[in-house]
């Protein structure tokens, strides 16, 4: 045991001079590397907290103004600006790379769609980057599907509705998107595919508005809307 400790101490004594010699020989290079690391790390935090974060905050404030105008159905003002608000389109260009600019692309797409400008809506909504579980993503995809339908790209609209339904995965939006996909399939006379989509609504979302049996005016209970759709598409 004593011998082992002596050997370890001897090795340590040998290593220290070697390390000192290495440092003396490569002193400038070592110091240069350390300085570079400090500069890179310091630059990253300076960029993030002194530039990017204030920029994001400003963009978010502008986005809120655009959303407020859109909620008032002032779609053109939301897109092109009103008063000191520069508009969503300038927000997108001036604050590219921020989360707010990405969300503004979706909001701009909604505004164009509400004006019946589906080509412009498609351009904005296609440039939107879906982000994880963000609740904006299924809504943006649903709007994109609407816009595709508006410009006659029915196959894209159907696929995008189905993607939106999968991402939403809830009893409100998913059935709505799937029913729209089914209705478009019917316009293409793809009845078996439409029936399959309608049945998926009934199976996956039994408590949604389409799956629950409807109360009639006379107090009787009628068929659920989804059953009506299935019967209609069964040819």
PyMOL commands that set and color helices and strands:
alter all, ss='L'
color gray80, all
select helices_A, chain A and resi 2-25+27-71+75-80+88-94+99-114+118-127+135-150+154-168+173-187+191-204+225-233
alter helices_A, ss='H'
color red, helices_A
deselect
rebuild
show_as cartoon
